[in-house]
Amino acid sequence: MRSPQEKQESLKKFRKGKPGFYPDQAIYAEFACSEFGLAFRDIDGGSGLLFSVAAKGKSLYLGAGRSSWYPQNNATASTLASDKNFTSKILVQANIPTLGGEYFFLNDRHRAHRPAGHERDEAVAYFGTLGASAFLKPLSGSRGDFAQAVHGEAALVRYLDEVAKYYDAVLIQPIVEGIEYRVFLLDDETLYCARKYPPFVLGDGKRTLRDLLSAHNDLLRARGLSPASLADHDPSFDAVLAKDERRDIPGRMNLSAGGTMVLAEAPSRKAVTLAQAAARALGLRVAAVDLFVDIGGEGDAIRIIEVNANPSIRLLGNPIGPT
């Protein structure tokens, strides 16, 4: 039997044989089939977005991308979890602490089919109640796309104009500072816990911080993600970073956006218990629960950020241990 390290190396080689666009879900499924003697078949012309797994005359169809690709999760639970407002409302009903916030639509389409109080002009008013500083994200977004802090009404208007090109609604939440963790659960069992760190740029002794961030943003756009916001008139962005000098990019910590997850011990038993309660409240058997701990320097202060019903397991293919 091969060791976990040997399997990881085998998976890396397997991944290298696939085109860059090929989804993780299909790669892991095909690799697992090769390990367990199952039949894998891509049935969407090599896109990896639709495939089947078969054995002993039985087959199961699975999808990548927006599909719910963990068959353990039922469609209702997965769909509810994909809406950040629904998730928050359900967790509140279960007395689970969340970041709160309100949702708002960005265009008039389907306005006749929804109640008043959640239109764009109300978004500006609600933003004001938060001191004109808040954290915003698309209501049904993923991979950290357009998840960022916004300061000032002018910046809010620009943000909503840009997001409206791609999404129908946003969630506006108060800015909360804490240490972010992910707890990955399968049927109440913690498969792993990881601490999340923000993206960063490294200096080369030649380029300014603004140039380094622009290059970082070019990579994000190539992946179909929103760029990190740059301060137009901040002179500190024009300083040249020394070679290997690190500068964190605050805000989202998603792997897709350049963030880092490091395998770690759970911050507390309470954090795991809340994560388990959140998954159960939504009816999810597989879930990655993102949460803040140590909010405001208070070690016992924990809030659920969001619950992911379709979490990536790429970290397990290239694990980073505690630092």
VEXVOTI-632049 format. One record per residue (C-alpha): x, y, z; residue number from 1. Coordinates in steps of 0.02 Angstrom, whole numbers, plus 50000, padded with zeros to 5 digits. Example, Ala and Ser with C-alpha at 12.3 -4.5 7.8 and 13.67 -1.06 7.14 Angstrom:
BEGIN
<fivex u="50615" v="49775" w="50390" nr="1"/>
<fivex u="50684" v="49947" w="50357" nr="2"/>
END
This chain:
BEGIN
<fivex u="50000" v="50000" w="50000" nr="1"/>
<fivex u="50067" v="50171" w="49953" nr="2"/>
<fivex u="50101" v="50303" w="50085" nr="3"/>
<fivex u="50000" v="50466" w="50089" nr="4"/>
<fivex u="50153" v="50558" w="50024" nr="5"/>
<fivex u="50167" v="50439" w="49876" nr="6"/>
<fivex u="49982" v="50463" w="49837" nr="7"/>
<fivex u="50004" v="50652" w="49843" nr="8"/>
<fivex u="50147" v="50642" w="49719" nr="9"/>
<fivex u="50043" v="50529" w="49608" nr="10"/>
<fivex u="49900" v="50654" w="49613" nr="11"/>
<fivex u="50018" v="50797" w="49566" nr="12"/>
<fivex u="50078" v="50700" w="49414" nr="13"/>
<fivex u="49899" v="50657" w="49369" nr="14"/>
<fivex u="49850" v="50841" w="49379" nr="15"/>
<fivex u="49994" v="50894" w="49267" nr="16"/>
<fivex u="49922" v="50786" w="49129" nr="17"/>
<fivex u="49761" v="50888" w="49126" nr="18"/>
<fivex u="49729" v="51056" w="49041" nr="19"/>
<fivex u="49731" v="51209" w="49153" nr="20"/>
<fivex u="49543" v="51236" w="49139" nr="21"/>
<fivex u="49500" v="51059" w="49196" nr="22"/>
<fivex u="49400" v="51071" w="49359" nr="23"/>
<fivex u="49467" v="51002" w="49522" nr="24"/>
<fivex u="49310" v="50899" w="49550" nr="25"/>
<fivex u="49336" v="50799" w="49391" nr="26"/>
<fivex u="49522" v="50777" w="49425" nr="27"/>
<fivex u="49491" v="50705" w="49599" nr="28"/>
<fivex u="49350" v="50594" w="49537" nr="29"/>
<fivex u="49454" v="50522" w="49395" nr="30"/>
<fivex u="49604" v="50498" w="49509" nr="31"/>
<fivex u="49496" v="50408" w="49638" nr="32"/>
<fivex u="49426" v="50297" w="49502" nr="33"/>
<fivex u="49601" v="50249" w="49448" nr="34"/>
<fivex u="49645" v="50208" w="49629" nr="35"/>
<fivex u="49491" v="50102" w="49663" nr="36"/>
<fivex u="49465" v="50017" w="49496" nr="37"/>
<fivex u="49309" v="50115" w="49446" nr="38"/>
<fivex u="49264" v="50176" w="49272" nr="39"/>
<fivex u="49272" v="50365" w="49242" nr="40"/>
<fivex u="49200" v="50442" w="49085" nr="41"/>
<fivex u="49196" v="50626" w="49035" nr="42"/>
<fivex u="49034" v="50653" w="48940" nr="43"/>
<fivex u="49049" v="50837" w="48896" nr="44"/>
<fivex u="49182" v="50838" w="48763" nr="45"/>
<fivex u="49330" v="50846" w="48880" nr="46"/>
<fivex u="49271" v="50995" w="48984" nr="47"/>
<fivex u="49266" v="50895" w="49146" nr="48"/>
<fivex u="49102" v="50981" w="49190" nr="49"/>
<fivex u="48996" v="50824" w="49170" nr="50"/>
<fivex u="49057" v="50648" w="49201" nr="51"/>
<fivex u="49004" v="50476" w="49261" nr="52"/>
<fivex u="49077" v="50351" w="49382" nr="53"/>
<fivex u="49030" v="50169" w="49355" nr="54"/>
<fivex u="49059" v="49997" w="49430" nr="55"/>
<fivex u="48973" v="49828" w="49421" nr="56"/>
<fivex u="48841" v="49888" w="49299" nr="57"/>
<fivex u="48791" v="50040" w="49401" nr="58"/>
<fivex u="48836" v="50221" w="49363" nr="59"/>
<fivex u="48823" v="50390" w="49447" nr="60"/>
<fivex u="48824" v="50557" w="49355" nr="61"/>
<fivex u="48917" v="50702" w="49434" nr="62"/>
<fivex u="48955" v="50880" w="49384" nr="63"/>
<fivex u="49086" v="51012" w="49419" nr="64"/>
<fivex u="49075" v="51200" w="49420" nr="65"/>
<fivex u="48910" v="51256" w="49497" nr="66"/>
<fivex u="48846" v="51079" w="49514" nr="67"/>
<fivex u="48826" v="51005" w="49687" nr="68"/>
<fivex u="48966" v="50880" w="49668" nr="69"/>
<fivex u="48960" v="50798" w="49840" nr="70"/>
<fivex u="48822" v="50667" w="49822" nr="71"/>
<fivex u="48808" v="50660" w="50012" nr="72"/>
<fivex u="48725" v="50832" w="50009" nr="73"/>
<fivex u="48547" v="50843" w="49949" nr="74"/>
<fivex u="48494" v="50975" w="49825" nr="75"/>
<fivex u="48391" v="51077" w="49948" nr="76"/>
<fivex u="48532" v="51094" w="50075" nr="77"/>
<fivex u="48660" v="51136" w="49942" nr="78"/>
<fivex u="48548" v="51267" w="49862" nr="79"/>
<fivex u="48509" v="51352" w="50027" nr="80"/>
<fivex u="48693" v="51357" w="50073" nr="81"/>
<fivex u="48736" v="51438" w="49907" nr="82"/>
<fivex u="48635" v="51591" w="49957" nr="83"/>
<fivex u="48730" v="51687" w="50092" nr="84"/>
<fivex u="48574" v="51774" w="50157" nr="85"/>
<fivex u="48474" v="51613" w="50172" nr="86"/>
<fivex u="48622" v="51533" w="50261" nr="87"/>
<fivex u="48633" v="51676" w="50386" nr="88"/>
<fivex u="48446" v="51675" w="50420" nr="89"/>
<fivex u="48445" v="51487" w="50452" nr="90"/>
<fivex u="48595" v="51497" w="50568" nr="91"/>
<fivex u="48515" v="51638" w="50667" nr="92"/>
<fivex u="48360" v="51530" w="50690" nr="93"/>
<fivex u="48474" v="51397" w="50763" nr="94"/>
<fivex u="48553" v="51524" w="50882" nr="95"/>
<fivex u="48720" v="51515" w="50792" nr="96"/>
<fivex u="48817" v="51680" w="50787" nr="97"/>
<fivex u="48844" v="51753" w="50613" nr="98"/>
<fivex u="48908" v="51916" w="50539" nr="99"/>
<fivex u="48731" v="51973" w="50502" nr="100"/>
<fivex u="48701" v="52099" w="50363" nr="101"/>
<fivex u="48568" v="52133" w="50233" nr="102"/>
<fivex u="48547" v="52090" w="50049" nr="103"/>
<fivex u="48505" v="52208" w="49907" nr="104"/>
<fivex u="48464" v="52187" w="49723" nr="105"/>
<fivex u="48562" v="52281" w="49592" nr="106"/>
<fivex u="48434" v="52298" w="49453" nr="107"/>
<fivex u="48246" v="52310" w="49430" nr="108"/>
<fivex u="48226" v="52143" w="49344" nr="109"/>
<fivex u="48097" v="52035" w="49436" nr="110"/>
<fivex u="48059" v="52181" w="49554" nr="111"/>
<fivex u="47874" v="52140" w="49544" nr="112"/>
<fivex u="47910" v="51971" w="49623" nr="113"/>
<fivex u="47997" v="52032" w="49781" nr="114"/>
<fivex u="47951" v="52136" w="49933" nr="115"/>
<fivex u="48008" v="52315" w="49958" nr="116"/>
<fivex u="48160" v="52360" w="50061" nr="117"/>
<fivex u="48299" v="52274" w="49965" nr="118"/>
<fivex u="48331" v="52387" w="49815" nr="119"/>
<fivex u="48487" v="52481" w="49770" nr="120"/>
<fivex u="48436" v="52647" w="49848" nr="121"/>
<fivex u="48402" v="52557" w="50012" nr="122"/>
<fivex u="48576" v="52480" w="50000" nr="123"/>
<fivex u="48652" v="52654" w="50007" nr="124"/>
<fivex u="48546" v="52698" w="50159" nr="125"/>
<fivex u="48591" v="52537" w="50250" nr="126"/>
<fivex u="48775" v="52565" w="50209" nr="127"/>
<fivex u="48759" v="52732" w="50298" nr="128"/>
<fivex u="48695" v="52647" w="50457" nr="129"/>
<fivex u="48860" v="52551" w="50461" nr="130"/>
<fivex u="48961" v="52711" w="50461" nr="131"/>
<fivex u="48988" v="52708" w="50272" nr="132"/>
<fivex u="49112" v="52565" w="50291" nr="133"/>
<fivex u="49062" v="52384" w="50262" nr="134"/>
<fivex u="49114" v="52218" w="50189" nr="135"/>
<fivex u="49021" v="52173" w="50029" nr="136"/>
<fivex u="49008" v="52015" w="49925" nr="137"/>
<fivex u="48890" v="51947" w="49792" nr="138"/>
<fivex u="48744" v="51855" w="49869" nr="139"/>
<fivex u="48780" v="51697" w="49770" nr="140"/>
<fivex u="48963" v="51726" w="49732" nr="141"/>
<fivex u="49109" v="51608" w="49759" nr="142"/>
<fivex u="49300" v="51603" w="49755" nr="143"/>
<fivex u="49307" v="51774" w="49838" nr="144"/>
<fivex u="49245" v="51864" w="49683" nr="145"/>
<fivex u="49204" v="52046" w="49727" nr="146"/>
<fivex u="49220" v="52009" w="49913" nr="147"/>
<fivex u="49298" v="52166" w="49986" nr="148"/>
<fivex u="49287" v="52307" w="50110" nr="149"/>
<fivex u="49211" v="52468" w="50043" nr="150"/>
<fivex u="49235" v="52638" w="50122" nr="151"/>
<fivex u="49131" v="52791" w="50078" nr="152"/>
<fivex u="48973" v="52815" w="49976" nr="153"/>
<fivex u="49067" v="52857" w="49814" nr="154"/>
<fivex u="49163" v="52694" w="49826" nr="155"/>
<fivex u="49001" v="52601" w="49860" nr="156"/>
<fivex u="48920" v="52670" w="49703" nr="157"/>
<fivex u="49071" v="52619" w="49598" nr="158"/>
<fivex u="49069" v="52446" w="49676" nr="159"/>
<fivex u="48884" v="52418" w="49644" nr="160"/>
<fivex u="48901" v="52478" w="49464" nr="161"/>
<fivex u="49040" v="52353" w="49432" nr="162"/>
<fivex u="48961" v="52205" w="49522" nr="163"/>
<fivex u="48795" v="52233" w="49432" nr="164"/>
<fivex u="48882" v="52180" w="49270" nr="165"/>
<fivex u="48901" v="52004" w="49339" nr="166"/>
<fivex u="48781" v="51976" w="49485" nr="167"/>
<fivex u="48601" v="52016" w="49532" nr="168"/>
<fivex u="48621" v="52050" w="49718" nr="169"/>
<fivex u="48747" v="52085" w="49855" nr="170"/>
<fivex u="48762" v="52058" w="50042" nr="171"/>
<fivex u="48818" v="52205" w="50148" nr="172"/>
<fivex u="48893" v="52161" w="50317" nr="173"/>
<fivex u="48982" v="52254" w="50456" nr="174"/>
<fivex u="49171" v="52242" w="50451" nr="175"/>
<fivex u="49231" v="52116" w="50580" nr="176"/>
<fivex u="49412" v="52083" w="50622" nr="177"/>
<fivex u="49468" v="51914" w="50686" nr="178"/>
<fivex u="49573" v="51762" w="50646" nr="179"/>
<fivex u="49495" v="51659" w="50506" nr="180"/>
<fivex u="49485" v="51470" w="50505" nr="181"/>
<fivex u="49403" v="51337" w="50398" nr="182"/>
<fivex u="49330" v="51179" w="50475" nr="183"/>
<fivex u="49297" v="51041" w="50347" nr="184"/>
<fivex u="49164" v="50919" w="50404" nr="185"/>
<fivex u="49097" v="50752" w="50345" nr="186"/>
<fivex u="48949" v="50688" w="50448" nr="187"/>
<fivex u="49005" v="50788" w="50601" nr="188"/>
<fivex u="49183" v="50722" w="50589" nr="189"/>
<fivex u="49318" v="50854" w="50567" nr="190"/>
<fivex u="49422" v="50799" w="50417" nr="191"/>
<fivex u="49537" v="50948" w="50436" nr="192"/>
<fivex u="49551" v="51122" w="50507" nr="193"/>
<fivex u="49653" v="51260" w="50426" nr="194"/>
<fivex u="49699" v="51438" w="50466" nr="195"/>
<fivex u="49673" v="51559" w="50323" nr="196"/>
<fivex u="49795" v="51696" w="50275" nr="197"/>
<fivex u="49774" v="51840" w="50152" nr="198"/>
<fivex u="49854" v="51852" w="49980" nr="199"/>
<fivex u="50019" v="51945" w="49971" nr="200"/>
<fivex u="50149" v="52014" w="49851" nr="201"/>
<fivex u="50337" v="51995" w="49867" nr="202"/>
<fivex u="50455" v="52136" w="49824" nr="203"/>
<fivex u="50592" v="52116" w="49695" nr="204"/>
<fivex u="50689" v="52275" w="49734" nr="205"/>
<fivex u="50636" v="52351" w="49568" nr="206"/>
<fivex u="50448" v="52370" w="49555" nr="207"/>
<fivex u="50334" v="52480" w="49659" nr="208"/>
<fivex u="50198" v="52410" w="49768" nr="209"/>
<fivex u="50073" v="52478" w="49642" nr="210"/>
<fivex u="50158" v="52382" w="49500" nr="211"/>
<fivex u="50164" v="52222" w="49602" nr="212"/>
<fivex u="49979" v="52237" w="49644" nr="213"/>
<fivex u="49938" v="52272" w="49462" nr="214"/>
<fivex u="50026" v="52111" w="49412" nr="215"/>
<fivex u="49932" v="52018" w="49549" nr="216"/>
<fivex u="49768" v="52090" w="49482" nr="217"/>
<fivex u="49810" v="52036" w="49305" nr="218"/>
<fivex u="49821" v="51856" w="49368" nr="219"/>
<fivex u="49654" v="51872" w="49457" nr="220"/>
<fivex u="49570" v="51939" w="49300" nr="221"/>
<fivex u="49643" v="51794" w="49200" nr="222"/>
<fivex u="49555" v="51676" w="49323" nr="223"/>
<fivex u="49390" v="51768" w="49302" nr="224"/>
<fivex u="49400" v="51854" w="49472" nr="225"/>
<fivex u="49382" v="52034" w="49525" nr="226"/>
<fivex u="49545" v="52129" w="49558" nr="227"/>
<fivex u="49602" v="52189" w="49728" nr="228"/>
<fivex u="49560" v="52372" w="49752" nr="229"/>
<fivex u="49703" v="52497" w="49737" nr="230"/>
<fivex u="49713" v="52666" w="49821" nr="231"/>
<fivex u="49731" v="52791" w="49679" nr="232"/>
<fivex u="49808" v="52931" w="49780" nr="233"/>
<fivex u="49904" v="52839" w="49916" nr="234"/>
<fivex u="50089" v="52883" w="49895" nr="235"/>
<fivex u="50143" v="52728" w="49992" nr="236"/>
<fivex u="50091" v="52624" w="49842" nr="237"/>
<fivex u="50229" v="52707" w="49741" nr="238"/>
<fivex u="50368" v="52643" w="49856" nr="239"/>
<fivex u="50484" v="52507" w="49790" nr="240"/>
<fivex u="50477" v="52351" w="49898" nr="241"/>
<fivex u="50644" v="52275" w="49945" nr="242"/>
<fivex u="50683" v="52102" w="49877" nr="243"/>
<fivex u="50576" v="51971" w="49965" nr="244"/>
<fivex u="50486" v="52104" w="50068" nr="245"/>
<fivex u="50309" v="52042" w="50095" nr="246"/>
<fivex u="50154" v="52150" w="50091" nr="247"/>
<fivex u="49986" v="52071" w="50133" nr="248"/>
<fivex u="49831" v="52114" w="50032" nr="249"/>
<fivex u="49692" v="52131" w="50162" nr="250"/>
<fivex u="49514" v="52069" w="50136" nr="251"/>
<fivex u="49469" v="51903" w="50057" nr="252"/>
<fivex u="49574" v="51750" w="50097" nr="253"/>
<fivex u="49509" v="51627" w="49967" nr="254"/>
<fivex u="49636" v="51511" w="49887" nr="255"/>
<fivex u="49568" v="51561" w="49717" nr="256"/>
<fivex u="49609" v="51743" w="49755" nr="257"/>
<fivex u="49787" v="51703" w="49807" nr="258"/>
<fivex u="49757" v="51671" w="49992" nr="259"/>
<fivex u="49839" v="51531" w="50090" nr="260"/>
<fivex u="49769" v="51396" w="50202" nr="261"/>
<fivex u="49883" v="51309" w="50327" nr="262"/>
<fivex u="49831" v="51148" w="50412" nr="263"/>
<fivex u="49813" v="51184" w="50597" nr="264"/>
<fivex u="49737" v="51124" w="50758" nr="265"/>
<fivex u="49559" v="51185" w="50786" nr="266"/>
<fivex u="49565" v="51351" w="50880" nr="267"/>
<fivex u="49447" v="51282" w="51013" nr="268"/>
<fivex u="49318" v="51149" w="51046" nr="269"/>
<fivex u="49186" v="51285" w="51038" nr="270"/>
<fivex u="49236" v="51329" w="50860" nr="271"/>
<fivex u="49215" v="51148" w="50804" nr="272"/>
<fivex u="49050" v="51132" w="50895" nr="273"/>
<fivex u="48982" v="51289" w="50810" nr="274"/>
<fivex u="49042" v="51227" w="50641" nr="275"/>
<fivex u="48954" v="51061" w="50668" nr="276"/>
<fivex u="48795" v="51149" w="50723" nr="277"/>
<fivex u="48799" v="51259" w="50567" nr="278"/>
<fivex u="48816" v="51110" w="50450" nr="279"/>
<fivex u="48675" v="51019" w="50539" nr="280"/>
<fivex u="48561" v="51172" w="50535" nr="281"/>
<fivex u="48578" v="51179" w="50346" nr="282"/>
<fivex u="48560" v="50990" w="50325" nr="283"/>
<fivex u="48734" v="50968" w="50250" nr="284"/>
<fivex u="48833" v="50809" w="50272" nr="285"/>
<fivex u="48987" v="50884" w="50186" nr="286"/>
<fivex u="49029" v="51064" w="50227" nr="287"/>
<fivex u="49173" v="51184" w="50246" nr="288"/>
<fivex u="49130" v="51310" w="50380" nr="289"/>
<fivex u="49227" v="51473" w="50379" nr="290"/>
<fivex u="49228" v="51568" w="50542" nr="291"/>
<fivex u="49312" v="51709" w="50636" nr="292"/>
<fivex u="49385" v="51678" w="50808" nr="293"/>
<fivex u="49468" v="51797" w="50930" nr="294"/>
<fivex u="49356" v="51938" w="50868" nr="295"/>
<fivex u="49414" v="52104" w="50938" nr="296"/>
<fivex u="49547" v="52013" w="51037" nr="297"/>
<fivex u="49417" v="51915" w="51136" nr="298"/>
<fivex u="49470" v="51733" w="51131" nr="299"/>
<fivex u="49294" v="51665" w="51156" nr="300"/>
<fivex u="49212" v="51775" w="51023" nr="301"/>
<fivex u="49169" v="51670" w="50869" nr="302"/>
<fivex u="49057" v="51705" w="50720" nr="303"/>
<fivex u="49017" v="51601" w="50566" nr="304"/>
<fivex u="49067" v="51689" w="50405" nr="305"/>
<fivex u="48988" v="51568" w="50282" nr="306"/>
<fivex u="48956" v="51384" w="50251" nr="307"/>
<fivex u="49018" v="51307" w="50089" nr="308"/>
<fivex u="48922" v="51157" w="50023" nr="309"/>
<fivex u="49041" v="51133" w="49876" nr="310"/>
<fivex u="49213" v="51157" w="49955" nr="311"/>
<fivex u="49373" v="51121" w="49864" nr="312"/>
<fivex u="49490" v="50988" w="49935" nr="313"/>
<fivex u="49643" v="51049" w="49840" nr="314"/>
<fivex u="49730" v="51088" w="50005" nr="315"/>
<fivex u="49734" v="50902" w="50044" nr="316"/>
<fivex u="49827" v="50868" w="49882" nr="317"/>
<fivex u="49965" v="50990" w="49932" nr="318"/>
<fivex u="49953" v="51010" w="50120" nr="319"/>
<fivex u="50047" v="51144" w="50214" nr="320"/>
<fivex u="50081" v="51104" w="50395" nr="321"/>
<fivex u="50080" v="51222" w="50542" nr="322"/>
<fivex u="50205" v="51365" w="50535" nr="323"/>
END
